[in-house]
Amino acid sequence: MKKMIIAIDGHSSTGKSTFAKAIAIAMDYTYLDSGALYRAVTLYALEQGLTDKNGRPHVKKLVNSLKDIFVTFRRNPLTGRNETFLNEKNVEQRIRNLDVSQSVSPVSGIPQVREFVDIQLRKWGKQKGIVMDGRDIGTAVFPEAEVKIFMTAPAEIRARRRYDEMKAKGEEASFEEVLENVRKRDQMDSHRATHPLVMAPDAVLLDNGNMSVEEQMEWFKKLLEEKWGIRLK
Ligand code: DC
């Protein structure tokens, strides 16, 4: 079977990574999380004092520091999953915390940051046989991707999922705070000047507000067979 690039874009907290990981396992592809790069750059900015007291980036200082930021994914042999390393430090958990989530949208709106991330993503994409999730994978990073899926769900459902995840990890936040963060990110992702979140004309829409992961996989298998004639077990 010819190896493809599968682009999964959509709103925040729609379960893109869960879905993309499940597809990667089913197809024996590599899963790559583009949001992790934006999160790692944001963590660097927060740790190096390149943000103001509200967590907004000092654009010029951050752009000048991009040359000092080295992000890689390494496979954890125990879990078999890729984990994010920032300048040789494992930051896989740290980049999911609320302070990073609250500052990542303005950081990802900086055109030079997007260019920095895109160069890295395209390098990884050369190998094909990848499933990558993000906001602009099917529109800007890999417009040539063979399979493009755009995911959405109502904001309250997405905030509930995020809130439950955070609570399970013992993180402090109220549901209202999480919902506000989801809404704010939707607004910023869809309205930034460079590569805003839009559905590619050749993407297939998936509203998973009322779907389990198993139901989404069934949907995907059907889609793959109908549109690309590929049959998965
Ligand atoms: O998917 P995520 O929540 O981990 O993404 C983190 C942030 O990065 C999110 O606010 C939007 C941004 N992002 C982006 O602008 N483009 C991508 N391809 C992936 C993520």
py3Dmol code that shows the C-alpha trace and the ligand (Angstrom):
import py3Dmol

protein = """\
ATOM      1  CA  MET A   1       0.000   0.000   0.000  1.00  0.00           C
ATOM      2  CA  LYS A   2       1.335   3.466  -0.949  1.00  0.00           C
ATOM      3  CA  LYS A   3       2.311   5.453   2.164  1.00  0.00           C
ATOM      4  CA  MET A   4       0.331   8.645   2.595  1.00  0.00           C
ATOM      5  CA  ILE A   5       0.244  11.810   4.662  1.00  0.00           C
ATOM      6  CA  ILE A   6      -2.888  12.065   6.795  1.00  0.00           C
ATOM      7  CA  ALA A   7      -3.671  15.581   8.039  1.00  0.00           C
ATOM      8  CA  ILE A   8      -6.032  15.979  11.003  1.00  0.00           C
ATOM      9  CA  ASP A   9      -6.967  19.608  11.652  1.00  0.00           C
ATOM     10  CA  GLY A  10      -9.676  21.217  13.719  1.00  0.00           C
ATOM     11  CA  HIS A  11     -10.675  23.120  16.838  1.00  0.00           C
ATOM     12  CA  SER A  12      -8.820  22.690  20.133  1.00  0.00           C
ATOM     13  CA  SER A  13      -9.829  19.794  22.404  1.00  0.00           C
ATOM     14  CA  THR A  14     -11.750  17.916  19.714  1.00  0.00           C
ATOM     15  CA  GLY A  15      -9.714  14.789  20.465  1.00  0.00           C
ATOM     16  CA  LYS A  16      -7.512  15.181  17.395  1.00  0.00           C
ATOM     17  CA  SER A  17      -4.505  13.560  19.018  1.00  0.00           C
ATOM     18  CA  THR A  18      -6.487  10.583  20.370  1.00  0.00           C
ATOM     19  CA  PHE A  19      -8.010  10.031  16.927  1.00  0.00           C
ATOM     20  CA  ALA A  20      -4.705  10.584  15.094  1.00  0.00           C
ATOM     21  CA  LYS A  21      -2.910   8.114  17.406  1.00  0.00           C
ATOM     22  CA  ALA A  22      -5.600   5.483  16.828  1.00  0.00           C
ATOM     23  CA  ILE A  23      -5.287   5.949  13.045  1.00  0.00           C
ATOM     24  CA  ALA A  24      -1.487   5.691  13.274  1.00  0.00           C
ATOM     25  CA  ILE A  25      -1.786   2.362  15.125  1.00  0.00           C
ATOM     26  CA  ALA A  26      -4.415   1.005  12.709  1.00  0.00           C
ATOM     27  CA  MET A  27      -2.302   1.922   9.668  1.00  0.00           C
ATOM     28  CA  ASP A  28       1.140   1.342  11.187  1.00  0.00           C
ATOM     29  CA  TYR A  29       2.020   4.992  10.576  1.00  0.00           C
ATOM     30  CA  THR A  30       3.967   7.486  12.704  1.00  0.00           C
ATOM     31  CA  TYR A  31       1.930   9.976  14.739  1.00  0.00           C
ATOM     32  CA  LEU A  32       3.272  13.545  14.932  1.00  0.00           C
ATOM     33  CA  ASP A  33       1.757  16.262  17.145  1.00  0.00           C
ATOM     34  CA  SER A  34       2.376  19.694  15.567  1.00  0.00           C
ATOM     35  CA  GLY A  35       0.790  21.525  18.519  1.00  0.00           C
ATOM     36  CA  ALA A  36       3.568  20.116  20.738  1.00  0.00           C
ATOM     37  CA  LEU A  37       6.087  22.261  18.839  1.00  0.00           C
ATOM     38  CA  TYR A  38       4.081  25.439  19.427  1.00  0.00           C
ATOM     39  CA  ARG A  39       3.701  24.428  23.063  1.00  0.00           C
ATOM     40  CA  ALA A  40       7.451  23.780  23.428  1.00  0.00           C
ATOM     41  CA  VAL A  41       8.293  27.212  21.950  1.00  0.00           C
ATOM     42  CA  THR A  42       5.755  28.750  24.374  1.00  0.00           C
ATOM     43  CA  LEU A  43       7.281  26.937  27.353  1.00  0.00           C
ATOM     44  CA  TYR A  44      10.714  28.217  26.335  1.00  0.00           C
ATOM     45  CA  ALA A  45       9.323  31.788  26.213  1.00  0.00           C
ATOM     46  CA  LEU A  46       7.735  31.415  29.667  1.00  0.00           C
ATOM     47  CA  GLU A  47      10.858  29.894  31.224  1.00  0.00           C
ATOM     48  CA  GLN A  48      13.280  32.389  29.701  1.00  0.00           C
ATOM     49  CA  GLY A  49      11.276  35.471  30.705  1.00  0.00           C
ATOM     50  CA  LEU A  50      10.282  36.255  27.130  1.00  0.00           C
ATOM     51  CA  THR A  51       6.670  36.984  28.126  1.00  0.00           C
ATOM     52  CA  ASP A  52       4.980  39.803  30.041  1.00  0.00           C
ATOM     53  CA  LYS A  53       3.136  39.278  33.331  1.00  0.00           C
ATOM     54  CA  ASN A  54       0.011  38.174  31.430  1.00  0.00           C
ATOM     55  CA  GLY A  55       1.957  35.492  29.592  1.00  0.00           C
ATOM     56  CA  ARG A  56       1.977  37.378  26.278  1.00  0.00           C
ATOM     57  CA  PRO A  57       5.205  36.995  24.304  1.00  0.00           C
ATOM     58  CA  HIS A  58       7.767  39.747  23.719  1.00  0.00           C
ATOM     59  CA  VAL A  59       7.727  39.137  19.981  1.00  0.00           C
ATOM     60  CA  LYS A  60      11.137  40.521  19.024  1.00  0.00           C
ATOM     61  CA  LYS A  61      12.970  38.799  21.884  1.00  0.00           C
ATOM     62  CA  LEU A  62      11.271  35.472  21.155  1.00  0.00           C
ATOM     63  CA  VAL A  63      11.965  35.669  17.419  1.00  0.00           C
ATOM     64  CA  ASN A  64      15.642  36.393  18.173  1.00  0.00           C
ATOM     65  CA  SER A  65      15.747  33.335  20.451  1.00  0.00           C
ATOM     66  CA  LEU A  66      14.285  30.841  17.972  1.00  0.00           C
ATOM     67  CA  LYS A  67      17.816  29.857  16.955  1.00  0.00           C
ATOM     68  CA  ASP A  68      18.364  28.550  20.512  1.00  0.00           C
ATOM     69  CA  ILE A  69      15.276  26.337  20.526  1.00  0.00           C
ATOM     70  CA  PHE A  70      15.704  22.714  19.560  1.00  0.00           C
ATOM     71  CA  VAL A  71      12.618  20.500  19.675  1.00  0.00           C
ATOM     72  CA  THR A  72      12.570  16.770  18.935  1.00  0.00           C
ATOM     73  CA  PHE A  73      10.252  13.830  19.434  1.00  0.00           C
ATOM     74  CA  ARG A  74      11.726  10.659  20.931  1.00  0.00           C
ATOM     75  CA  ARG A  75      10.032   7.345  21.265  1.00  0.00           C
ATOM     76  CA  ASN A  76       9.510   6.188  24.830  1.00  0.00           C
ATOM     77  CA  PRO A  77      10.361   2.449  24.709  1.00  0.00           C
ATOM     78  CA  LEU A  78       8.029   1.719  27.638  1.00  0.00           C
ATOM     79  CA  THR A  79       4.906   3.228  26.063  1.00  0.00           C
ATOM     80  CA  GLY A  80       5.952   3.119  22.391  1.00  0.00           C
ATOM     81  CA  ARG A  81       4.833   6.749  22.114  1.00  0.00           C
ATOM     82  CA  ASN A  82       6.675   9.818  20.905  1.00  0.00           C
ATOM     83  CA  GLU A  83       7.513  12.343  23.623  1.00  0.00           C
ATOM     84  CA  THR A  84       8.500  15.980  23.187  1.00  0.00           C
ATOM     85  CA  PHE A  85      12.001  17.154  24.129  1.00  0.00           C
ATOM     86  CA  LEU A  86      12.929  20.825  24.409  1.00  0.00           C
ATOM     87  CA  ASN A  87      16.697  21.377  24.331  1.00  0.00           C
ATOM     88  CA  GLU A  88      17.256  17.759  25.460  1.00  0.00           C
ATOM     89  CA  LYS A  89      14.743  17.947  28.342  1.00  0.00           C
ATOM     90  CA  ASN A  90      11.581  15.840  28.311  1.00  0.00           C
ATOM     91  CA  VAL A  91       8.697  18.348  28.459  1.00  0.00           C
ATOM     92  CA  GLU A  92       5.878  16.051  27.294  1.00  0.00           C
ATOM     93  CA  GLN A  93       3.800  16.598  30.471  1.00  0.00           C
ATOM     94  CA  ARG A  94       4.876  20.145  31.226  1.00  0.00           C
ATOM     95  CA  ILE A  95       3.703  21.556  27.872  1.00  0.00           C
ATOM     96  CA  ARG A  96       0.110  20.407  28.597  1.00  0.00           C
ATOM     97  CA  ASN A  97      -0.254  22.619  31.703  1.00  0.00           C
ATOM     98  CA  LEU A  98      -2.652  25.550  31.795  1.00  0.00           C
ATOM     99  CA  ASP A  99       0.028  28.294  31.773  1.00  0.00           C
ATOM    100  CA  VAL A 100       1.317  26.985  28.427  1.00  0.00           C
ATOM    101  CA  SER A 101      -2.250  26.502  27.105  1.00  0.00           C
ATOM    102  CA  GLN A 102      -3.061  30.106  27.995  1.00  0.00           C
ATOM    103  CA  SER A 103      -0.019  31.571  26.211  1.00  0.00           C
ATOM    104  CA  VAL A 104       0.283  29.307  23.195  1.00  0.00           C
ATOM    105  CA  SER A 105      -2.200  31.069  20.893  1.00  0.00           C
ATOM    106  CA  PRO A 106      -0.383  34.439  20.773  1.00  0.00           C
ATOM    107  CA  VAL A 107       2.931  32.601  20.341  1.00  0.00           C
ATOM    108  CA  SER A 108       1.552  30.523  17.466  1.00  0.00           C
ATOM    109  CA  GLY A 109       0.243  33.724  15.846  1.00  0.00           C
ATOM    110  CA  ILE A 110       3.790  35.041  15.287  1.00  0.00           C
ATOM    111  CA  PRO A 111       4.636  34.483  11.584  1.00  0.00           C
ATOM    112  CA  GLN A 112       8.325  33.723  12.299  1.00  0.00           C
ATOM    113  CA  VAL A 113       7.328  31.099  14.874  1.00  0.00           C
ATOM    114  CA  ARG A 114       5.031  29.474  12.320  1.00  0.00           C
ATOM    115  CA  GLU A 115       7.811  29.440   9.757  1.00  0.00           C
ATOM    116  CA  PHE A 116      10.203  27.921  12.326  1.00  0.00           C
ATOM    117  CA  VAL A 117       7.701  25.163  13.174  1.00  0.00           C
ATOM    118  CA  ASP A 118       6.691  24.520   9.540  1.00  0.00           C
ATOM    119  CA  ILE A 119      10.305  23.889   8.464  1.00  0.00           C
ATOM    120  CA  GLN A 120      10.613  21.227  11.155  1.00  0.00           C
ATOM    121  CA  LEU A 121       7.242  19.614  10.343  1.00  0.00           C
ATOM    122  CA  ARG A 122       7.993  19.394   6.611  1.00  0.00           C
ATOM    123  CA  LYS A 123      11.325  17.722   7.377  1.00  0.00           C
ATOM    124  CA  TRP A 124       9.497  15.046   9.366  1.00  0.00           C
ATOM    125  CA  GLY A 125       6.841  14.705   6.664  1.00  0.00           C
ATOM    126  CA  LYS A 126       9.388  13.641   4.048  1.00  0.00           C
ATOM    127  CA  GLN A 127       9.246  10.085   5.343  1.00  0.00           C
ATOM    128  CA  LYS A 128       5.486   9.783   4.449  1.00  0.00           C
ATOM    129  CA  GLY A 129       3.411   7.235   6.338  1.00  0.00           C
ATOM    130  CA  ILE A 130       2.569   9.878   8.922  1.00  0.00           C
ATOM    131  CA  VAL A 131      -0.530  11.116  10.707  1.00  0.00           C
ATOM    132  CA  MET A 132      -0.075  14.728  11.825  1.00  0.00           C
ATOM    133  CA  ASP A 133      -2.581  16.765  13.796  1.00  0.00           C
ATOM    134  CA  GLY A 134      -2.818  20.548  14.151  1.00  0.00           C
ATOM    135  CA  ARG A 135      -4.615  23.577  12.760  1.00  0.00           C
ATOM    136  CA  ASP A 136      -3.084  24.180   9.338  1.00  0.00           C
ATOM    137  CA  ILE A 137      -1.613  20.821   8.310  1.00  0.00           C
ATOM    138  CA  GLY A 138      -3.984  20.254   5.378  1.00  0.00           C
ATOM    139  CA  THR A 139      -4.019  23.918   4.317  1.00  0.00           C
ATOM    140  CA  ALA A 140      -0.443  25.169   4.784  1.00  0.00           C
ATOM    141  CA  VAL A 141       2.050  22.531   5.965  1.00  0.00           C
ATOM    142  CA  PHE A 142       1.027  19.642   3.686  1.00  0.00           C
ATOM    143  CA  PRO A 143      -1.530  20.964   1.173  1.00  0.00           C
ATOM    144  CA  GLU A 144      -0.625  17.880  -0.850  1.00  0.00           C
ATOM    145  CA  ALA A 145      -1.725  15.471   1.941  1.00  0.00           C
ATOM    146  CA  GLU A 146      -3.724  12.587   0.495  1.00  0.00           C
ATOM    147  CA  VAL A 147      -6.201  12.416   3.397  1.00  0.00           C
ATOM    148  CA  LYS A 148      -7.508  15.529   5.189  1.00  0.00           C
ATOM    149  CA  ILE A 149      -9.957  15.480   8.080  1.00  0.00           C
ATOM    150  CA  PHE A 150     -11.342  18.565   9.843  1.00  0.00           C
ATOM    151  CA  MET A 151     -12.634  17.945  13.389  1.00  0.00           C
ATOM    152  CA  THR A 152     -15.074  19.982  15.398  1.00  0.00           C
ATOM    153  CA  ALA A 153     -17.536  19.666  18.334  1.00  0.00           C
ATOM    154  CA  PRO A 154     -19.535  22.142  20.490  1.00  0.00           C
ATOM    155  CA  ALA A 155     -17.309  24.275  22.804  1.00  0.00           C
ATOM    156  CA  GLU A 156     -19.009  23.026  26.012  1.00  0.00           C
ATOM    157  CA  ILE A 157     -18.354  19.394  25.123  1.00  0.00           C
ATOM    158  CA  ARG A 158     -14.707  20.139  24.307  1.00  0.00           C
ATOM    159  CA  ALA A 159     -14.247  22.090  27.560  1.00  0.00           C
ATOM    160  CA  ARG A 160     -15.794  19.226  29.543  1.00  0.00           C
ATOM    161  CA  ARG A 161     -13.353  16.740  27.982  1.00  0.00           C
ATOM    162  CA  ARG A 162     -10.385  19.007  28.737  1.00  0.00           C
ATOM    163  CA  TYR A 163     -11.609  19.670  32.282  1.00  0.00           C
ATOM    164  CA  ASP A 164     -11.999  15.933  33.006  1.00  0.00           C
ATOM    165  CA  GLU A 165      -8.515  15.252  31.626  1.00  0.00           C
ATOM    166  CA  MET A 166      -6.992  17.980  33.801  1.00  0.00           C
ATOM    167  CA  LYS A 167      -8.830  16.818  36.907  1.00  0.00           C
ATOM    168  CA  ALA A 168      -7.625  13.263  36.338  1.00  0.00           C
ATOM    169  CA  LYS A 169      -4.064  14.632  36.303  1.00  0.00           C
ATOM    170  CA  GLY A 170      -4.723  16.578  39.513  1.00  0.00           C
ATOM    171  CA  GLU A 171      -4.507  20.008  37.856  1.00  0.00           C
ATOM    172  CA  GLU A 172      -6.351  22.964  39.391  1.00  0.00           C
ATOM    173  CA  ALA A 173      -8.842  24.825  37.191  1.00  0.00           C
ATOM    174  CA  SER A 174     -12.552  25.560  37.191  1.00  0.00           C
ATOM    175  CA  PHE A 175     -14.808  24.409  34.340  1.00  0.00           C
ATOM    176  CA  GLU A 176     -15.537  28.093  33.512  1.00  0.00           C
ATOM    177  CA  GLU A 177     -11.808  28.824  33.182  1.00  0.00           C
ATOM    178  CA  VAL A 178     -11.324  25.859  30.855  1.00  0.00           C
ATOM    179  CA  LEU A 179     -14.368  26.829  28.754  1.00  0.00           C
ATOM    180  CA  GLU A 180     -13.092  30.388  28.484  1.00  0.00           C
ATOM    181  CA  ASN A 181      -9.687  29.078  27.375  1.00  0.00           C
ATOM    182  CA  VAL A 182     -11.303  26.867  24.706  1.00  0.00           C
ATOM    183  CA  ARG A 183     -13.362  29.805  23.365  1.00  0.00           C
ATOM    184  CA  LYS A 184     -10.414  32.189  23.406  1.00  0.00           C
ATOM    185  CA  ARG A 185      -8.264  29.702  21.501  1.00  0.00           C
ATOM    186  CA  ASP A 186     -11.008  29.150  18.895  1.00  0.00           C
ATOM    187  CA  GLN A 187     -11.184  32.890  18.378  1.00  0.00           C
ATOM    188  CA  MET A 188      -7.409  33.336  18.091  1.00  0.00           C
ATOM    189  CA  ASP A 189      -6.815  30.229  15.974  1.00  0.00           C
ATOM    190  CA  SER A 190      -9.504  31.265  13.479  1.00  0.00           C
ATOM    191  CA  HIS A 191      -8.595  34.943  13.265  1.00  0.00           C
ATOM    192  CA  ARG A 192      -4.808  35.097  13.185  1.00  0.00           C
ATOM    193  CA  ALA A 193      -3.302  36.663  10.069  1.00  0.00           C
ATOM    194  CA  THR A 194      -0.912  33.814   9.233  1.00  0.00           C
ATOM    195  CA  HIS A 195      -2.413  30.398   8.472  1.00  0.00           C
ATOM    196  CA  PRO A 196      -5.684  30.759  10.392  1.00  0.00           C
ATOM    197  CA  LEU A 197      -7.687  27.675  11.242  1.00  0.00           C
ATOM    198  CA  VAL A 198      -9.906  27.015   8.213  1.00  0.00           C
ATOM    199  CA  MET A 199     -11.180  23.818   6.709  1.00  0.00           C
ATOM    200  CA  ALA A 200      -9.327  22.865   3.522  1.00  0.00           C
ATOM    201  CA  PRO A 201     -11.740  22.649   0.559  1.00  0.00           C
ATOM    202  CA  ASP A 202     -10.761  19.014   0.054  1.00  0.00           C
ATOM    203  CA  ALA A 203     -11.047  18.042   3.761  1.00  0.00           C
ATOM    204  CA  VAL A 204     -13.802  15.834   5.175  1.00  0.00           C
ATOM    205  CA  LEU A 205     -15.696  17.233   8.186  1.00  0.00           C
ATOM    206  CA  LEU A 206     -16.019  15.175  11.376  1.00  0.00           C
ATOM    207  CA  ASP A 207     -18.248  16.540  14.174  1.00  0.00           C
ATOM    208  CA  ASN A 208     -17.507  14.134  17.019  1.00  0.00           C
ATOM    209  CA  GLY A 209     -19.564  15.825  19.764  1.00  0.00           C
ATOM    210  CA  ASN A 210     -21.593  12.642  20.256  1.00  0.00           C
ATOM    211  CA  MET A 211     -19.106  10.025  19.090  1.00  0.00           C
ATOM    212  CA  SER A 212     -16.842   7.637  20.970  1.00  0.00           C
ATOM    213  CA  VAL A 213     -13.307   6.924  19.721  1.00  0.00           C
ATOM    214  CA  GLU A 214     -14.515   3.523  18.465  1.00  0.00           C
ATOM    215  CA  GLU A 215     -17.305   5.178  16.475  1.00  0.00           C
ATOM    216  CA  GLN A 216     -14.811   7.629  14.993  1.00  0.00           C
ATOM    217  CA  MET A 217     -12.569   4.757  13.910  1.00  0.00           C
ATOM    218  CA  GLU A 218     -15.514   3.041  12.240  1.00  0.00           C
ATOM    219  CA  TRP A 219     -16.282   6.319  10.452  1.00  0.00           C
ATOM    220  CA  PHE A 220     -12.630   6.592   9.354  1.00  0.00           C
ATOM    221  CA  LYS A 221     -12.465   3.028   8.057  1.00  0.00           C
ATOM    222  CA  LYS A 222     -15.612   3.584   6.021  1.00  0.00           C
ATOM    223  CA  LEU A 223     -14.241   6.840   4.643  1.00  0.00           C
ATOM    224  CA  LEU A 224     -10.928   5.253   3.692  1.00  0.00           C
ATOM    225  CA  GLU A 225     -12.669   2.461   1.856  1.00  0.00           C
ATOM    226  CA  GLU A 226     -15.230   4.647   0.071  1.00  0.00           C
ATOM    227  CA  LYS A 227     -12.887   7.475  -0.922  1.00  0.00           C
ATOM    228  CA  TRP A 228      -9.516   5.795  -1.318  1.00  0.00           C
ATOM    229  CA  GLY A 229     -10.426   2.157  -1.787  1.00  0.00           C
ATOM    230  CA  ILE A 230      -8.257   1.169   1.184  1.00  0.00           C
ATOM    231  CA  ARG A 231      -9.583  -1.564   3.457  1.00  0.00           C
ATOM    232  CA  LEU A 232      -8.344  -1.656   7.079  1.00  0.00           C
ATOM    233  CA  LYS A 233      -8.891  -4.581   9.402  1.00  0.00           C
TER     234      LYS A 233
END
"""
ligand_1 = """\
20
DC
O -3.433 21.081 19.503
P -2.866 21.855 20.681
O -3.926 22.391 21.607
O -1.800 21.139 21.414
O -2.172 23.145 20.002
C -1.563 24.121 20.778
C -1.684 25.481 20.123
O -0.870 25.535 18.953
C -3.082 25.890 19.716
O -3.489 27.038 20.430
C -3.007 26.246 18.273
C -1.572 26.115 17.890
N -1.374 25.300 16.695
C -1.347 25.937 15.481
O -1.533 27.144 15.432
N -1.091 25.222 14.351
C -0.895 23.895 14.398
N -0.649 23.232 13.275
C -0.951 23.219 15.645
C -1.206 23.958 16.773
"""
view = py3Dmol.view(width=600, height=400)
view.addModel(protein, "pdb")
view.setStyle({"model": 0}, {"cartoon": {"style": "trace"}})
view.addModel(ligand_1, "xyz")
view.setStyle({"model": 1}, {"stick": {}})
view.zoomTo()
view.show()
